[in-house]
Amino acid sequence: MSGPRPVVLSGPSGAGKSTLLKKLMKDHEGVFGFSVSHTTRSPRPGEEDGKDYHFTTREAMQEGINNGEFIENAEFSGNMYGTSKAAVENVRAKNLICILDVDIQGVKRIKESDLDPIYISIQPPSMEILEKRLRDRQTETEESLQKRLEAARIDMELSKEPGVFDIVIINDDLEKAYEELKKILNEEITKVQEAK
């Protein structure tokens, strides 16, 4: 694979990854591309196939995994998620920095691949703040909320392991977190801009 180094962004649901990503993509238009993940879950209101996710069946996705077409995949809340090699190559072919938004399982799988990305973890300041953010969304049942919180606890612990991430950003202040994110990506951003 050629093109700029991809970026693996990880962290629990509610840590602020999406908010930071949207800001990054808005401020650096034409620099980043999003690797569109595959999932077997149903689309949420407003989600578009091919833009938010490639919505697929469990059978089709399992076949792709068996054929080695995925860099990483995981199961969460009874649904499969994964990043296909083609999704990453599509972004890199346009000389864009490919962003992969994956969970901690995905990070470990990508470490076994030949991708060589920059690993960034976005973490909430505390479990209490994370729980409040997730409850304020009002998109979860109590059961799915508890599953997300349990996954977040594990994620927060694993993100502290040395060598897993190049940087761990604690998102207690959005502007500060955003500046940290930009700083670590600056070299790759400059490469893409100079190649235009």
C-alpha positions as semicolon CSV with decimal commas, in nm:
position;residue;x (nm);y (nm);z (nm)
1;M;0,000;0,000;0,000
2;S;0,126;0,349;-0,081
3;G;0,008;0,694;0,020
4;P;0,019;0,869;0,357
5;R;0,024;0,671;0,683
6;P;-0,324;0,581;0,799
7;V;-0,449;0,686;1,142
8;V;-0,610;0,441;1,381
9;L;-0,843;0,624;1,616
10;S;-0,977;0,431;1,909
11;G;-1,158;0,495;2,233
12;P;-1,490;0,418;2,396
13;S;-1,825;0,534;2,264
14;G;-1,888;0,881;2,411
15;A;-1,520;0,979;2,440
16;G;-1,566;1,237;2,162
17;K;-1,396;1,066;1,866
18;S;-1,669;1,162;1,618
19;T;-1,673;1,525;1,730
20;L;-1,295;1,552;1,698
21;L;-1,297;1,376;1,360
22;K;-1,567;1,603;1,217
23;K;-1,369;1,910;1,326
24;L;-1,046;1,770;1,179
25;M;-1,210;1,690;0,844
26;K;-1,380;2,031;0,828
27;D;-1,058;2,223;0,905
28;H;-0,845;2,014;0,669
29;E;-1,073;1,956;0,374
30;G;-0,927;1,726;0,113
31;V;-0,664;1,580;0,350
32;F;-0,846;1,302;0,533
33;G;-1,054;1,015;0,406
34;F;-1,266;0,794;0,617
35;S;-1,236;0,420;0,585
36;V;-1,600;0,313;0,573
37;S;-1,648;0,010;0,796
38;H;-1,876;-0,283;0,731
39;T;-2,145;-0,378;0,981
40;T;-2,428;-0,626;1,012
41;R;-2,636;-0,393;1,232
42;S;-2,933;-0,203;1,093
43;P;-2,888;0,158;0,987
44;R;-2,983;0,421;1,248
45;P;-3,203;0,713;1,136
46;G;-3,009;0,934;0,893
47;E;-2,729;0,684;0,827
48;E;-2,644;0,614;0,464
49;D;-2,511;0,290;0,319
50;G;-2,160;0,341;0,180
51;K;-2,118;0,670;0,368
52;D;-2,164;0,589;0,737
53;Y;-2,117;0,214;0,701
54;H;-2,136;-0,058;0,440
55;F;-2,446;-0,232;0,575
56;T;-2,426;-0,601;0,497
57;T;-2,542;-0,944;0,602
58;R;-2,363;-1,168;0,849
59;E;-2,314;-1,431;0,574
60;A;-2,157;-1,187;0,325
61;M;-1,931;-1,038;0,589
62;Q;-1,820;-1,377;0,722
63;E;-1,733;-1,482;0,367
64;G;-1,517;-1,168;0,323
65;I;-1,341;-1,235;0,655
66;N;-1,278;-1,597;0,555
67;N;-1,130;-1,475;0,224
68;G;-0,886;-1,244;0,406
69;E;-1,051;-0,924;0,278
70;F;-1,062;-0,758;0,622
71;I;-0,782;-0,588;0,818
72;E;-0,981;-0,622;1,139
73;N;-1,324;-0,728;1,255
74;A;-1,506;-0,762;1,582
75;E;-1,843;-0,846;1,725
76;F;-2,022;-0,598;1,950
77;S;-2,374;-0,622;2,094
78;G;-2,455;-0,911;1,861
79;N;-2,345;-0,728;1,543
80;M;-2,030;-0,769;1,336
81;Y;-1,808;-0,473;1,246
82;G;-1,496;-0,466;1,031
83;T;-1,256;-0,272;0,811
84;S;-1,192;-0,410;0,464
85;K;-0,856;-0,374;0,292
86;A;-1,038;-0,224;-0,007
87;A;-1,189;0,054;0,210
88;V;-0,841;0,163;0,323
89;E;-0,686;0,130;-0,023
90;N;-0,965;0,344;-0,176
91;V;-0,874;0,630;0,056
92;R;-0,496;0,598;0,017
93;A;-0,525;0,582;-0,362
94;K;-0,662;0,938;-0,346
95;N;-0,348;1,043;-0,150
96;L;-0,557;1,104;0,161
97;I;-0,482;1,013;0,522
98;C;-0,709;0,719;0,589
99;I;-0,883;0,730;0,927
100;L;-0,983;0,401;1,084
101;D;-1,220;0,434;1,378
102;V;-1,190;0,098;1,559
103;D;-1,231;-0,051;1,904
104;I;-0,947;-0,190;2,112
105;Q;-0,990;-0,540;1,961
106;G;-0,950;-0,381;1,618
107;V;-0,633;-0,204;1,729
108;K;-0,480;-0,535;1,834
109;R;-0,574;-0,696;1,499
110;I;-0,433;-0,404;1,299
111;K;-0,105;-0,439;1,492
112;E;-0,080;-0,787;1,334
113;S;-0,122;-0,642;0,981
114;D;0,131;-0,455;0,764
115;L;-0,060;-0,126;0,781
116;D;0,189;0,081;0,993
117;P;-0,059;0,348;1,106
118;I;-0,035;0,616;1,375
119;Y;-0,224;0,479;1,679
120;I;-0,430;0,736;1,874
121;S;-0,660;0,670;2,168
122;I;-0,926;0,925;2,266
123;Q;-1,034;0,872;2,626
124;P;-1,296;1,038;2,848
125;P;-1,178;1,216;3,165
126;S;-1,367;0,962;3,380
127;M;-1,631;0,686;3,372
128;E;-1,881;0,924;3,536
129;I;-1,845;1,184;3,260
130;L;-1,862;0,912;2,995
131;E;-2,183;0,770;3,144
132;K;-2,339;1,117;3,151
133;R;-2,244;1,178;2,784
134;L;-2,395;0,843;2,679
135;R;-2,715;0,900;2,882
136;D;-2,754;1,251;2,739
137;R;-2,758;1,107;2,387
138;Q;-3,072;0,909;2,471
139;T;-3,000;0,660;2,193
140;E;-2,946;0,350;2,408
141;T;-3,158;0,110;2,608
142;E;-3,034;0,060;2,966
143;E;-2,902;-0,283;2,866
144;S;-2,704;-0,156;2,566
145;L;-2,582;0,140;2,774
146;Q;-2,444;-0,098;3,039
147;K;-2,270;-0,302;2,764
148;R;-2,111;0,017;2,627
149;L;-1,997;0,121;2,976
150;E;-1,844;-0,221;3,041
151;A;-1,665;-0,206;2,703
152;A;-1,545;0,146;2,795
153;R;-1,400;0,027;3,127
154;I;-1,199;-0,241;2,944
155;D;-1,097;0,007;2,673
156;M;-0,977;0,263;2,931
157;E;-0,767;-0,002;3,107
158;L;-0,612;-0,139;2,787
159;S;-0,530;0,209;2,656
160;K;-0,289;0,246;2,950
161;E;-0,079;-0,051;2,837
162;P;0,262;0,070;2,715
163;G;0,321;0,047;2,342
164;V;-0,042;0,004;2,238
165;F;-0,092;0,368;2,130
166;D;0,145;0,637;2,004
167;I;-0,057;0,889;2,204
168;V;-0,352;0,883;2,445
169;I;-0,559;1,204;2,442
170;I;-0,787;1,269;2,741
171;N;-1,086;1,461;2,606
172;D;-1,184;1,679;2,902
173;D;-1,153;2,000;2,698
174;L;-1,247;1,969;2,330
175;E;-1,018;2,249;2,205
176;K;-0,718;2,114;2,397
177;A;-0,786;1,757;2,277
178;Y;-0,821;1,886;1,921
179;E;-0,486;2,072;1,939
180;E;-0,316;1,752;2,064
181;L;-0,472;1,553;1,782
182;K;-0,359;1,805;1,518
183;K;-0,008;1,814;1,661
184;I;0,050;1,439;1,626
185;L;-0,095;1,440;1,271
186;N;0,082;1,753;1,155
187;E;0,363;1,577;0,965
188;E;0,122;1,358;0,764
189;I;-0,115;1,653;0,700
190;T;0,178;1,856;0,561
191;K;0,284;1,569;0,331
192;V;-0,066;1,547;0,181
193;Q;-0,096;1,924;0,137
194;E;0,247;1,948;-0,030
195;A;0,161;1,669;-0,274
196;K;-0,146;1,856;-0,403
